[in-house]
Amino acid sequence: MKEIVRRSTRRIYLGDLPIGGAAPISIQSMLSVKTSDLEAASRQIRELVSAGCDIIRMSVMDLDDAKAIRELKKVSEAPLVADIHFDYRLALASISHGIDGLRINPGNIGKVEGVQALVAAAKERRIPIRIGVNSGSLPTELIQKYGVSAKAMVEAAMGHVRILEDLNYQEIKISVKASSLPLVLESYRKLSQLCDYPLHLGVTEAGTMLRGSIKSAIALGILLEEGIGDTIRVSLTADPVKEIAVAKEILVSLSLKNGLSIISCPTCGRTRIDLIRLTEEVEKALAEYADIPLSIAVMGCAVNGPGEAREADFGIAGGNNEGLLFAKGEIIRKVPENQLVNELVAMVRDYIGSM
């Protein structure tokens, strides 16, 4: 697999987390509960961080949400980003309560004096601002001029960028999201040619677990392979924790992140073991090692066993109510089906313990 050459971008920091400038690609998600509900928000933050989330965004819709940031900062090991629309005063309140980053569009945030006050406060604490353009909320004049198109998306984004640049502020990250995959691809490609700010990738309103995962994997996978993107979010109509698992799989599959890779073959008429159950059990048993760079194969038969999975670090090849354990294509021993998962997991744990 050829090495992906990433687009050169300037570096910004969300708290202590570097973004852009060849920093590792970060995974983001968003709280699905009200920010001022401290118990629910704290619980979800812990779940997201535990799953491997690098950046957590939250809606700030009123002053109670802004005030909650101070307490949530005590809970979160990941930087927090306030998502704010139309009211610069909520951005100022979020900054005063310790937020690490903002997601706003300065052209929609209120009067000029408010934007100036917001930028001055952000500059004092070096708080990055993400400009987030969505196809569903483009300005009317741009739709009349270009229709809902990549030109309109990019012009909207760069218009917001110029407001911040005119105020001598360049701690900026940009996203141009849509639910249409061709529009997402064209918008990010155009934008990447016009500026060197870090880009946040995502497909907005992607859908439920299956549909949203597929749409996100296609769009994000293509853009990341082209070297575009510094942070990502897989937006699902599902528990936000599930977004992290999909995002990590995308990055690991592209070799943009170290992590556990589980290879499994489709079932067929040759299979004589419960391959689906075994694979699910292996995934669950090895979930704690998600960040360890190992490949594990769970194969249904000898045909698709050590041969096709020769490069896997460890694996199973099914037989008739039994299976082979193998490592790097070499057969280790034959094991009854009901012992396969335990034996495989024990081998993996012994190896990790010796690393």
Phi, psi and omega per residue, in radians:
M1 nan 2.204 -3.098
K2 -1.212 2.614 -3.141
E3 -1.285 2.364 3.112
I4 -1.359 2.225 3.088
V5 -1.667 1.927 -3.069
R6 -1.403 2.544 3.097
R7 -1.076 2.423 -3.137
S8 -1.369 2.120 3.126
T9 -2.245 2.785 3.064
R10 -1.270 2.739 -3.098
R11 -1.730 2.372 2.983
I12 -2.203 2.997 3.137
Y13 -2.272 2.290 2.948
L14 -1.779 1.773 -2.956
G15 1.074 -2.156 3.101
D16 -1.673 0.028 -3.062
L17 -1.520 2.064 3.098
P18 -1.358 2.453 3.111
I19 -2.312 2.300 -3.104
G20 1.401 3.128 3.129
G21 1.046 0.699 3.120
A22 1.251 0.176 3.027
A23 -1.167 2.665 3.098
P24 -0.960 2.575 3.112
I25 -1.194 2.270 -3.078
S26 -1.704 2.577 3.122
I27 -1.783 2.288 -3.115
Q28 -2.102 2.627 2.944
S29 -2.502 -3.073 -3.075
M30 -2.419 2.461 3.087
L31 -1.093 2.451 3.097
S32 -1.820 0.131 3.111
V33 -2.000 2.875 3.121
K34 -1.170 2.332 -3.043
T35 -1.053 -0.628 -3.105
S36 -1.341 -0.131 3.029
D37 -1.430 1.507 -2.956
L38 -1.049 -0.667 -3.120
E39 -1.143 -0.871 -3.113
A40 -1.192 -0.720 -3.128
A41 -1.160 -0.721 3.116
S42 -1.096 -0.752 3.133
R43 -1.071 -0.781 -3.101
Q44 -1.214 -0.624 3.068
I45 -1.049 -0.818 3.138
R46 -1.068 -0.715 3.137
E47 -1.120 -0.744 -3.128
L48 -1.154 -0.779 3.129
V49 -1.095 -0.756 3.131
S50 -1.065 -0.580 -3.132
A51 -1.350 -0.249 3.117
G52 1.940 0.317 3.124
C53 -1.297 2.310 -3.100
D54 -1.640 -0.528 -3.069
I55 -2.399 2.330 -3.130
I56 -2.122 2.125 3.120
R57 -1.759 2.625 -3.137
M58 -2.535 2.550 3.092
S59 -1.292 2.337 2.993
V60 -2.052 1.742 -3.029
M61 -1.826 -0.236 3.132
D62 -2.762 3.091 -3.078
L63 -1.156 -0.524 3.088
D64 -1.084 -0.694 3.081
D65 -1.101 -0.775 -3.131
A66 -1.090 -0.720 -3.124
K67 -1.182 -0.466 -3.134
A68 -1.204 -0.355 -3.067
I69 -1.000 -0.712 -3.091
R70 -1.034 -0.725 3.130
E71 -1.293 -0.656 -3.126
L72 -1.203 -0.500 3.071
K73 -1.086 -0.535 3.136
K74 -1.244 -0.403 -3.079
V75 -1.564 -0.634 -2.908
S76 -1.567 2.310 2.978
E77 -1.536 -0.180 3.114
A78 -1.796 2.615 3.075
P79 -1.121 2.605 -3.090
L80 -1.929 2.436 -3.135
V81 -2.130 2.282 3.118
A82 -1.602 2.216 3.107
D83 -1.708 1.995 -2.979
I84 -2.303 2.404 3.089
H85 -2.212 2.313 2.870
F86 1.342 -0.329 -3.018
D87 -2.221 1.789 -3.115
Y88 -1.110 -0.416 -3.118
R89 -1.152 -0.554 3.076
L90 -1.215 -0.580 3.061
A91 -1.160 -0.751 3.099
L92 -1.090 -0.732 3.115
A93 -1.121 -0.689 3.117
S94 -1.114 -0.721 3.104
I95 -1.095 -0.777 -3.102
S96 -1.144 -0.399 3.132
H97 -1.716 0.180 2.921
G98 1.734 0.307 -3.132
I99 -1.088 2.615 -3.133
D100 -1.581 -0.465 -3.103
G101 -2.742 2.840 -3.142
L102 -2.174 2.544 2.944
R103 -2.063 1.829 3.139
I104 -2.488 2.903 2.905
N105 -2.060 1.870 -2.991
P106 -1.032 -0.442 3.108
G107 -1.256 -0.257 -3.094
N108 -2.010 0.165 -2.919
I109 -1.676 -0.077 3.127
G110 2.307 -2.900 -3.057
K111 -1.157 2.818 -3.073
V112 -0.992 -0.733 -3.128
E113 -1.082 -0.593 3.105
G114 -1.180 -0.741 3.102
V115 -1.102 -0.717 3.121
Q116 -1.090 -0.742 3.113
A117 -1.140 -0.707 3.119
L118 -1.089 -0.825 -3.124
V119 -1.140 -0.683 3.108
A120 -1.062 -0.736 3.132
A121 -1.190 -0.714 3.123
A122 -1.155 -0.672 -3.125
K123 -1.140 -0.690 -3.126
E124 -1.041 -0.641 -3.110
R125 -1.870 0.112 -3.140
R126 0.904 0.914 -3.133
I127 -1.646 2.092 -3.137
P128 -1.186 2.656 3.088
I129 -2.083 2.179 3.016
R130 -1.685 2.155 3.001
I131 -1.508 2.092 -3.072
G132 -2.062 1.904 3.122
V133 -1.796 2.288 3.083
N134 -2.066 2.500 -3.108
S135 -1.087 -0.465 -3.097
G136 -1.401 -0.125 -3.107
S137 -2.313 0.661 3.099
L138 -1.257 2.597 3.078
P139 -1.048 2.505 -3.091
T140 -1.004 -0.702 -3.085
E141 -1.141 -0.556 3.112
L142 -1.313 -0.613 3.082
I143 -1.137 -0.720 3.117
Q144 -1.133 -0.579 -3.082
K145 -1.401 -0.766 -3.000
Y146 -2.114 -0.179 -2.929
G147 1.305 -3.113 3.065
V148 -1.373 1.708 -2.982
S149 -2.551 2.974 3.101
A150 -1.096 -0.633 3.110
K151 -1.048 -0.769 3.129
A152 -1.146 -0.743 -3.136
M153 -1.056 -0.861 -3.062
V154 -1.222 -0.710 3.118
E155 -1.105 -0.667 3.084
A156 -1.084 -0.798 -3.137
A157 -1.086 -0.830 -3.085
M158 -1.209 -0.477 3.041
G159 -1.110 -0.742 3.073
H160 -1.165 -0.681 3.118
V161 -1.032 -0.765 -3.092
R162 -1.100 -0.575 3.091
I163 -1.049 -0.775 3.140
L164 -1.251 -0.708 3.129
E165 -1.102 -0.660 3.104
D166 -1.113 -0.383 3.078
L167 -1.694 0.263 3.110
N168 1.035 0.737 3.103
Y169 -2.156 2.194 -3.055
Q170 -2.300 0.286 3.041
E171 -1.465 1.276 -2.906
I172 -2.167 2.487 2.940
K173 -2.271 2.604 -3.014
I174 -2.283 2.529 2.955
S175 -2.344 2.558 3.063
V176 -2.323 1.514 -2.986
K177 -1.718 2.588 3.042
A178 -2.620 2.933 3.057
S179 -1.601 -0.255 3.085
S180 -1.500 2.122 -3.095
L181 -1.114 -0.779 3.089
P182 -1.013 -0.661 3.130
L183 -1.184 -0.712 3.083
V184 -1.034 -0.865 -3.081
L185 -1.095 -0.829 -3.102
E186 -1.152 -0.677 -3.109
S187 -1.131 -0.827 -3.132
Y188 -1.185 -0.642 3.103
R189 -1.100 -0.783 3.118
K190 -1.104 -0.798 -3.104
L191 -1.093 -0.683 -3.102
S192 -1.135 -0.362 3.118
Q193 -1.486 -0.246 -3.008
L194 -1.790 -0.301 -3.084
C195 -2.669 2.904 3.108
D196 -1.976 0.362 3.064
Y197 -1.260 2.603 3.045
P198 -1.045 2.547 -3.134
L199 -2.005 2.377 3.052
H200 -1.760 2.130 -3.070
L201 -1.685 2.518 3.037
G202 -3.080 2.715 2.985
V203 -1.889 2.013 -3.082
T204 -1.365 2.608 3.134
E205 0.870 0.806 -3.037
A206 -1.191 -0.544 3.080
G207 2.137 -2.859 -3.090
T208 -1.280 -3.117 -3.010
M209 -0.923 -0.872 -3.094
L210 -1.256 -0.993 -3.079
R211 -1.109 -0.767 -3.106
G212 -1.139 -0.661 3.118
S213 -1.139 -0.743 -3.123
I214 -1.151 -0.851 -3.131
K215 -1.064 -0.750 -3.124
S216 -1.168 -0.724 -3.135
A217 -1.108 -0.674 3.126
I218 -1.142 -0.974 -3.051
A219 -1.156 -0.869 -3.114
L220 -1.159 -0.680 3.136
G221 -1.067 -0.780 3.131
I222 -1.095 -0.859 -3.094
L223 -1.139 -0.753 3.137
L224 -1.119 -0.670 3.115
E225 -1.134 -0.489 3.084
E226 -1.450 0.008 3.111
G227 1.546 0.150 -3.097
I228 -1.713 2.275 3.043
G229 2.123 2.324 3.140
D230 -2.122 -0.466 2.984
T231 -2.408 2.709 -3.115
I232 -2.416 2.666 2.928
R233 -2.395 2.324 3.002
V234 -1.693 1.790 -3.047
S235 -1.483 1.944 -3.084
L236 -2.121 2.568 2.951
T237 -1.450 1.304 -3.022
A238 -2.900 3.094 3.037
D239 -0.973 2.214 -3.119
P240 -0.953 -0.491 3.135
V241 -1.052 -0.570 3.135
K242 -1.190 -0.456 3.079
E243 -1.068 -0.618 -3.081
I244 -1.192 -0.738 -3.138
A245 -1.069 -0.743 3.140
V246 -1.174 -0.772 -3.139
A247 -1.066 -0.751 3.121
K248 -1.102 -0.681 3.140
E249 -1.129 -0.680 3.093
I250 -1.056 -0.826 -3.093
L251 -1.181 -0.727 3.129
V252 -1.138 -0.705 -3.122
S253 -1.107 -0.517 3.126
L254 -1.614 0.090 -3.086
S255 1.038 0.523 3.063
L256 -1.682 -0.059 3.102
K257 -2.632 2.414 3.024
N258 -1.266 2.453 3.106
G259 3.092 2.996 -3.126
L260 -1.275 2.243 3.087
S261 -2.001 2.147 3.125
I262 -1.917 2.076 -3.119
I263 -1.790 2.258 3.072
S264 -2.500 2.500 -3.089
C265 -1.544 2.800 3.041
P266 -1.233 2.710 3.064
T267 -1.267 2.670 3.067
C268 -2.693 -3.101 -3.076
G269 -1.147 -0.273 3.123
R270 -1.402 -0.322 -3.010
T271 -1.251 2.261 3.130
R272 -2.126 0.197 3.023
I273 -2.158 2.920 -3.141
D274 -1.446 1.411 -2.999
L275 -1.132 -0.707 -3.123
I276 -1.072 -0.839 3.137
R277 -1.089 -0.784 -3.120
L278 -1.058 -0.756 -3.123
T279 -1.125 -0.753 3.111
E280 -1.100 -0.686 3.127
E281 -1.166 -0.677 3.107
V282 -1.135 -0.792 3.117
E283 -1.006 -0.804 -3.120
K284 -1.153 -0.755 -3.081
A285 -1.181 -0.511 -3.076
L286 -1.803 0.150 -3.098
A287 -1.005 -0.573 -3.118
E288 -1.183 -0.262 -3.128
Y289 -1.820 0.472 -3.033
A290 -1.015 -0.478 -3.090
D291 -1.686 0.081 3.125
I292 -1.533 2.220 -3.108
P293 -1.319 1.406 3.104
L294 -2.297 2.620 3.030
S295 -1.986 2.274 -3.112
I296 -2.110 2.262 3.140
A297 -1.917 2.347 3.031
V298 -2.152 1.777 -2.981
M299 -1.981 2.567 -2.977
G300 -1.402 -0.386 -3.075
C301 -2.734 3.090 -3.113
A302 -1.167 -0.511 3.129
V303 -1.101 -0.768 3.138
N304 -1.754 0.432 -3.080
G305 -1.615 -2.153 -3.037
P306 -0.991 -0.445 -3.128
G307 -1.190 -1.076 -3.097
E308 -1.242 -0.417 3.128
A309 -1.839 0.594 -3.040
R310 -1.031 -0.581 -3.068
E311 -1.475 -0.121 3.136
A312 -1.162 2.536 3.109
D313 -1.177 -0.775 3.118
F314 -2.493 2.733 3.118
G315 -2.959 3.027 3.095
I316 -2.139 2.409 2.969
A317 -2.161 2.069 -3.020
G318 -1.290 2.635 3.019
G319 -2.247 -2.569 3.122
N320 -1.655 1.700 -3.080
N321 1.077 0.380 3.084
E322 -2.710 3.136 3.129
G323 -2.827 2.916 3.094
L324 -1.783 2.404 2.932
L325 -1.641 2.345 3.120
F326 -2.446 2.772 3.104
A327 -2.416 2.196 -3.126
K328 0.898 0.701 3.087
G329 1.444 -0.103 -3.126
E330 -1.741 2.232 3.137
I331 -1.221 2.294 3.140
I332 -1.672 -0.932 3.123
R333 -2.954 2.922 3.090
K334 -1.699 2.421 -3.038
V335 -2.403 2.467 3.039
P336 -1.028 2.615 -3.074
E337 -0.956 -0.711 -3.072
N338 -1.269 -0.064 3.104
Q339 -1.962 -0.091 -3.007
L340 -1.029 -0.862 -3.067
V341 -1.128 -0.833 -3.136
N342 -1.035 -0.736 -3.126
E343 -1.172 -0.723 3.121
L344 -1.117 -0.817 -3.123
V345 -1.092 -0.687 3.113
A346 -1.084 -0.713 3.107
M347 -1.094 -0.772 -3.129
V348 -1.115 -0.782 -3.118
R349 -1.140 -0.684 3.092
D350 -1.088 -0.722 -3.131
Y351 -1.144 -0.808 -3.131
I352 -1.100 -0.662 3.112
G353 -1.126 -0.444 -3.141
S354 -1.581 -0.092 -3.090
M355 -1.231 nan nan
